[in-house]
Amino acid sequence: MYVKRASNKEIVALSTEQSADYPEFIAHNDPELLQFMQKNIPAYALAKTELGYSKKLQDSDADLARVLEDLVELLTANGIITFTKLPMAAQVKLLNRKTLRHDMQRLNLFNEEEDDSIMP
């Protein structure tokens, strides 16, 4: 990206091509460039906001998956549902995660105080 600066050295415009008005190349991850884009390009600010919400949603999905695992474990332990009645894909995913968590606990990769699940 090439930039045009004001007399105070602040970026005032951008170009993808170098010219007399845009003589200075600036890296795409330069903090000055990112600040200019956030302040002056509404789509950039919107995209950043949407990425923030997307990350929060992904984190929430992971939390919800853990809740659902624990719920299935509780329902099967109390005989309310039969594990084998779940779709095979669900059985495989739940068993894989249970095995992974068991292996991580065995290797002490989990802090047991933080693992508040009802699953072994």
PyMOL commands that set and color helices and strands:
alter all, ss='L'
color gray80, all
select helices_A, chain A and resi 31-40+42-77+83-85+88-106
alter helices_A, ss='H'
color red, helices_A
select strands_A, chain A and resi 2-5+11-15+24-25
alter strands_A, ss='S'
color yellow, strands_A
deselect
rebuild
show_as cartoon
